[in-house]
Amino acid sequence: MNCHANDCAAVQSIHTKARLKKTFKLSIEGKHPDRVLEASKHEIRKYVKRQRRVPLPDGVDYWDFDCKFGASEATASVVHFASLTGLMDAVAKDKGEQFYIEILHKEGHRQAKPDAADPALASPDTADPPVIQPDA
C-alpha cells in the first residue's frame, strides 16, 4: 500500500480505536440455534484475529482484550477473554434469546517471572523433592 506518513498514521489510529460492541440474537426464525451460535463465535474470532494483525507499537508485547458479557448491554459485566466461549455456550444451553458482548483491544505487556534461583521467590512446586534413601 502506497500512502503518505500522515495517511498511514490515520489508518493506524482507526485500528487502535476499533471495538466489537454487539447484541447477538440466538433465536432467528428459520435458522437452527446451534448454527446461529457458531456464526456468532465465528464473527468474534474474526474480529480478534483482525485486531491481532494490527502492527504493535514500540514497547508493546501483544494485543490484550478487555471484555464485557451479559444478556443485555445494561447487565453486561467485565469477564476474562478466555471465558467468552463458555459463557456463550451457557446462554445457548439455557435457551437464552440473546447475549451482548463488548471487546476492546488494548496494549499488553508481559510480566517478568520471578527468579527461580532465589528460594524465597520460588514456588513450593518447583522446589527439589525430598530424596528417599533405600533401606540397606
Backbone as CSV, one residue per row, in Angstrom:
resi,resn,N_x,N_y,N_z,CA_x,CA_y,CA_z,C_x,C_y,C_z
1,MET,0.849,-1.162,0.000,0.000,0.000,0.000,0.899,1.230,0.000
2,ASN,0.683,2.124,-0.908,1.488,3.320,-1.029,0.704,4.484,-0.436
3,CYS,1.191,5.016,0.721,0.488,6.117,1.346,1.492,7.044,2.011
4,HIS,1.061,8.247,2.276,1.901,9.206,2.975,1.911,8.887,4.463
5,ALA,2.902,9.413,5.167,3.039,9.132,6.602,1.790,9.549,7.380
6,ASN,1.210,10.689,7.049,0.012,11.147,7.759,-1.168,10.220,7.505
7,ASP,-1.304,9.723,6.273,-2.402,8.814,5.951,-2.261,7.495,6.711
8,CYS,-1.043,6.962,6.772,-0.819,5.693,7.470,-1.095,5.842,8.964
9,ALA,-0.705,6.981,9.544,-0.971,7.212,10.958,-2.475,7.286,11.216
10,ALA,-3.216,7.888,10.293,-4.668,7.976,10.451,-5.297,6.593,10.390
11,VAL,-4.824,5.747,9.483,-5.349,4.390,9.371,-5.040,3.616,10.639
12,GLN,-3.817,3.756,11.172,-3.454,3.046,12.391,-4.303,3.510,13.564
13,SER,-4.595,4.806,13.655,-5.400,5.292,14.773,-6.824,4.750,14.704
14,ILE,-7.333,4.525,13.512,-8.663,3.923,13.368,-8.637,2.506,13.919
15,HIS,-7.569,1.740,13.610,-7.475,0.368,14.093,-7.341,0.315,15.610
16,THR,-6.651,1.277,16.215,-6.453,1.220,17.652,-7.733,1.534,18.417
17,LYS,-8.718,2.191,17.800,-9.957,2.535,18.493,-11.105,1.593,18.142
18,ALA,-10.850,0.606,17.297,-11.914,-0.298,16.873,-12.322,-1.202,18.036
19,ARG,-13.610,-1.460,18.143,-14.120,-2.362,19.160,-15.311,-3.115,18.597
20,LEU,-15.522,-4.283,19.143,-16.710,-5.066,18.811,-17.701,-4.838,19.937
21,LYS,-18.850,-4.314,19.598,-19.892,-3.997,20.581,-21.212,-4.377,19.931
22,LYS,-21.762,-5.527,20.338,-22.903,-6.038,19.597,-23.769,-6.941,20.468
23,THR,-25.068,-6.948,20.161,-26.003,-7.894,20.751,-26.299,-8.963,19.703
24,PHE,-26.013,-10.202,20.038,-26.233,-11.323,19.125,-27.543,-11.997,19.485
25,LYS,-28.441,-12.102,18.517,-29.704,-12.825,18.691,-29.427,-14.306,18.467
26,LEU,-29.955,-15.157,19.336,-29.745,-16.595,19.202,-30.945,-17.321,18.615
27,SER,-32.099,-16.692,18.612,-33.280,-17.342,18.054,-33.742,-16.545,16.834
28,ILE,-33.301,-16.998,15.680,-33.687,-16.380,14.417,-34.562,-17.377,13.676
29,GLU,-35.713,-16.924,13.243,-36.665,-17.818,12.583,-36.045,-18.415,11.322
30,GLY,-36.183,-19.720,11.185,-35.689,-20.409,10.005,-34.234,-20.846,10.107
31,LYS,-33.575,-20.549,11.232,-32.177,-20.947,11.409,-32.046,-21.745,12.696
32,HIS,-31.233,-22.788,12.626,-31.011,-23.640,13.782,-30.184,-22.866,14.816
33,PRO,-30.596,-22.900,16.091,-29.889,-22.127,17.120,-28.398,-22.459,17.230
34,ASP,-28.030,-23.729,17.005,-26.615,-24.104,17.065,-25.809,-23.410,15.972
35,ARG,-26.398,-23.295,14.776,-25.689,-22.625,13.661,-25.565,-21.122,13.911
36,VAL,-26.592,-20.542,14.534,-26.551,-19.107,14.853,-25.463,-18.856,15.894
37,LEU,-25.357,-19.730,16.891,-24.323,-19.609,17.909,-22.933,-19.724,17.279
38,GLU,-22.765,-20.708,16.411,-21.459,-20.880,15.753,-21.111,-19.682,14.879
39,ALA,-22.098,-19.095,14.213,-21.851,-17.903,13.400,-21.430,-16.726,14.280
40,SER,-22.023,-16.619,15.461,-21.656,-15.560,16.404,-20.215,-15.737,16.871
41,LYS,-19.858,-16.968,17.223,-18.487,-17.250,17.646,-17.500,-16.953,16.523
42,HIS,-17.888,-17.298,15.298,-17.021,-17.048,14.153,-16.775,-15.547,13.974
43,GLU,-17.816,-14.746,14.123,-17.674,-13.295,13.979,-16.739,-12.723,15.050
44,ILE,-16.845,-13.242,16.262,-15.979,-12.780,17.352,-14.532,-13.183,17.094
45,ARG,-14.327,-14.428,16.671,-12.963,-14.885,16.360,-12.360,-14.091,15.212
46,LYS,-13.180,-13.760,14.226,-12.716,-12.979,13.085,-12.264,-11.596,13.531
47,TYR,-13.019,-10.963,14.431,-12.642,-9.652,14.958,-11.309,-9.738,15.700
48,VAL,-11.164,-10.747,16.561,-9.940,-10.896,17.349,-8.744,-11.138,16.428
49,LYS,-8.921,-11.985,15.445,-7.834,-12.273,14.509,-7.432,-11.012,13.741
50,ARG,-8.407,-10.224,13.332,-8.124,-8.983,12.604,-7.374,-7.992,13.494
51,GLN,-7.771,-7.886,14.764,-7.099,-6.946,15.666,-5.689,-7.392,16.007
52,ARG,-5.461,-8.692,16.069,-4.108,-9.188,16.358,-3.150,-8.960,15.191
53,ARG,-3.679,-8.729,13.995,-2.827,-8.433,12.841,-2.368,-6.978,12.811
54,VAL,-2.981,-6.102,13.593,-2.586,-4.692,13.626,-1.157,-4.625,14.165
55,PRO,-0.279,-3.877,13.512,1.110,-3.797,13.973,1.194,-3.273,15.412
56,LEU,2.101,-3.869,16.186,2.281,-3.478,17.577,3.098,-2.197,17.674
57,PRO,2.688,-1.258,18.525,3.520,-0.072,18.758,4.807,-0.468,19.493
58,ASP,5.777,0.419,19.513,7.031,0.161,20.215,6.761,-0.053,21.704
59,GLY,7.421,-1.057,22.271,7.289,-1.324,23.694,6.101,-2.181,24.068
60,VAL,5.320,-2.626,23.101,4.139,-3.460,23.367,4.470,-4.887,22.963
61,ASP,4.113,-5.853,23.826,4.434,-7.259,23.565,3.342,-7.998,22.798
62,TYR,2.081,-7.648,23.034,0.970,-8.350,22.378,-0.291,-7.516,22.528
63,TRP,-1.337,-7.894,21.794,-2.645,-7.248,21.951,-3.424,-8.025,22.993
64,ASP,-3.942,-7.321,23.971,-4.791,-7.901,25.004,-6.215,-7.406,24.767
65,PHE,-7.200,-8.009,25.410,-8.587,-7.644,25.160,-9.346,-7.442,26.471
66,ASP,-10.043,-6.312,26.569,-10.980,-6.058,27.660,-12.353,-6.501,27.170
67,CYS,-13.057,-7.276,27.970,-14.331,-7.854,27.527,-15.439,-7.611,28.538
68,LYS,-16.641,-7.425,28.005,-17.866,-7.382,28.795,-18.833,-8.368,28.166
69,PHE,-19.621,-9.033,29.008,-20.569,-10.021,28.520,-21.797,-9.996,29.412
70,GLY,-22.974,-10.143,28.789,-24.219,-10.202,29.547,-25.398,-10.468,28.642
71,ALA,-26.565,-10.565,29.235,-27.784,-10.784,28.464,-28.156,-9.531,27.674
72,SER,-27.781,-8.358,28.195,-28.019,-7.093,27.501,-26.886,-6.132,27.861
73,GLU,-26.859,-4.983,27.200,-25.804,-4.009,27.469,-25.875,-3.510,28.913
74,ALA,-27.075,-3.380,29.450,-27.248,-2.877,30.813,-26.763,-3.871,31.865
75,THR,-26.856,-5.160,31.570,-26.473,-6.177,32.553,-25.082,-6.745,32.311
76,ALA,-24.361,-6.233,31.326,-23.040,-6.773,30.998,-22.041,-6.485,32.105
77,SER,-21.192,-7.477,32.369,-20.144,-7.314,33.365,-18.796,-7.682,32.751
78,VAL,-17.737,-7.246,33.379,-16.387,-7.495,32.881,-16.050,-8.972,33.082
79,VAL,-15.541,-9.594,32.020,-15.139,-11.002,32.065,-13.784,-11.150,31.404
80,HIS,-13.135,-12.277,31.642,-11.851,-12.573,31.004,-12.106,-13.080,29.586
81,PHE,-11.211,-12.727,28.677,-11.375,-13.095,27.271,-11.513,-14.608,27.087
82,ALA,-10.751,-15.384,27.826,-10.762,-16.844,27.656,-12.092,-17.475,28.059
83,SER,-12.897,-16.791,28.847,-14.159,-17.370,29.305,-15.342,-17.059,28.381
84,LEU,-15.133,-16.292,27.331,-16.247,-15.879,26.469,-16.984,-17.051,25.828
85,THR,-16.252,-17.993,25.287,-16.891,-19.121,24.599,-17.768,-19.911,25.555
86,GLY,-17.274,-20.161,26.753,-18.064,-20.883,27.754,-19.322,-20.129,28.155
87,LEU,-19.208,-18.814,28.274,-20.385,-18.002,28.613,-21.421,-18.022,27.491
88,MET,-20.956,-17.966,26.238,-21.890,-18.039,25.110,-22.595,-19.383,25.079
89,ASP,-21.835,-20.457,25.324,-22.431,-21.792,25.356,-23.462,-21.910,26.468
90,ALA,-23.181,-21.307,27.623,-24.116,-21.365,28.750,-25.419,-20.647,28.419
91,VAL,-25.340,-19.510,27.750,-26.555,-18.781,27.364,-27.374,-19.622,26.391
92,ALA,-26.711,-20.245,25.419,-27.414,-21.071,24.442,-28.032,-22.301,25.115
93,LYS,-27.311,-22.884,26.069,-27.823,-24.071,26.761,-29.052,-23.726,27.595
94,ASP,-29.066,-22.514,28.171,-30.213,-22.078,28.968,-31.333,-21.508,28.104
95,LYS,-31.231,-21.672,26.798,-32.240,-21.204,25.830,-32.420,-19.686,25.883
96,GLY,-31.316,-18.970,26.084,-31.364,-17.513,26.091,-31.697,-16.975,24.707
97,GLU,-32.367,-15.851,24.653,-32.775,-15.255,23.382,-31.623,-14.492,22.717
98,GLN,-30.730,-13.913,23.548,-29.663,-13.081,23.004,-28.552,-12.945,24.037
99,PHE,-27.397,-12.435,23.582,-26.346,-12.039,24.507,-25.639,-10.817,23.932
100,TYR,-25.098,-10.021,24.841,-24.381,-8.800,24.476,-22.902,-9.024,24.763
101,ILE,-22.065,-8.577,23.839,-20.626,-8.716,24.018,-19.951,-7.427,23.589
102,GLU,-18.938,-7.053,24.329,-18.129,-5.878,24.001,-16.672,-6.273,24.170
103,ILE,-15.883,-6.102,23.116,-14.459,-6.431,23.157,-13.685,-5.216,22.666
104,LEU,-12.742,-4.787,23.473,-11.883,-3.658,23.133,-10.445,-4.126,23.273
105,HIS,-9.658,-3.960,22.202,-8.274,-4.403,22.332,-7.430,-3.307,22.954
106,LYS,-6.420,-3.752,23.706,-5.519,-2.826,24.390,-4.110,-3.385,24.312
107,GLU,-3.160,-2.548,24.663,-1.764,-2.956,24.626,-1.468,-3.887,25.792
108,GLY,-0.768,-4.984,25.500,-0.401,-5.936,26.545,1.099,-5.943,26.756
109,HIS,1.488,-6.033,28.011,2.903,-6.064,28.382,3.154,-7.312,29.214
110,ARG,4.149,-8.091,28.841,4.477,-9.311,29.571,5.077,-8.963,30.925
111,GLN,4.702,-9.746,31.925,5.236,-9.567,33.274,6.455,-10.468,33.442
112,ALA,7.481,-9.969,34.092,8.675,-10.764,34.343,8.357,-11.838,35.376
113,LYS,8.845,-13.046,35.129,8.641,-14.132,36.074,9.678,-13.999,37.186
114,PRO,9.334,-14.419,38.405,10.303,-14.339,39.493,11.494,-15.235,39.218
115,ASP,12.649,-14.828,39.732,13.879,-15.576,39.535,13.798,-16.882,40.318
116,ALA,13.968,-18.011,39.641,13.858,-19.319,40.286,15.056,-19.608,41.188
117,ALA,16.171,-18.894,41.031,17.358,-19.129,41.847,17.152,-18.632,43.274
118,ASP,16.278,-17.680,43.490,16.016,-17.140,44.817,14.977,-18.029,45.512
119,PRO,15.358,-18.773,46.571,14.407,-19.696,47.203,13.202,-18.998,47.822
120,ALA,13.335,-17.732,48.183,12.195,-17.026,48.777,11.108,-16.774,47.748
121,LEU,11.502,-16.635,46.466,10.527,-16.363,45.420,10.038,-17.622,44.716
122,ALA,10.746,-18.714,44.884,10.379,-19.955,44.199,9.117,-20.534,44.816
123,SER,8.274,-21.094,43.985,7.054,-21.712,44.491,7.385,-23.100,45.037
124,PRO,6.569,-23.636,45.930,6.849,-24.954,46.502,6.834,-26.053,45.443
125,ASP,6.123,-25.839,44.332,6.054,-26.863,43.292,7.390,-27.039,42.592
126,THR,8.205,-25.975,42.536,9.473,-26.055,41.813,10.622,-26.444,42.727
127,ALA,10.396,-26.551,44.028,11.460,-26.946,44.952,11.828,-28.402,44.686
128,ASP,13.085,-28.760,45.026,13.525,-30.131,44.832,12.754,-31.056,45.756
129,PRO,12.274,-32.192,45.238,11.548,-33.126,46.100,12.522,-33.791,47.068
130,PRO,12.032,-34.256,48.223,12.944,-34.923,49.164,13.455,-36.232,48.575
131,VAL,14.709,-36.525,48.894,15.331,-37.751,48.397,15.087,-38.845,49.424
132,ILE,14.536,-39.963,48.970,14.247,-41.087,49.856,15.371,-42.107,49.669
133,GLN,16.066,-42.420,50.777,17.162,-43.377,50.736,16.608,-44.782,50.900
134,PRO,17.025,-45.695,50.054,16.542,-47.083,50.225,17.135,-47.684,51.504
135,ASP,16.358,-48.574,52.116,16.832,-49.267,53.326,17.952,-50.208,52.961
136,ALA,18.992,-50.190,53.761,20.145,-51.050,53.467,20.154,-52.262,54.312
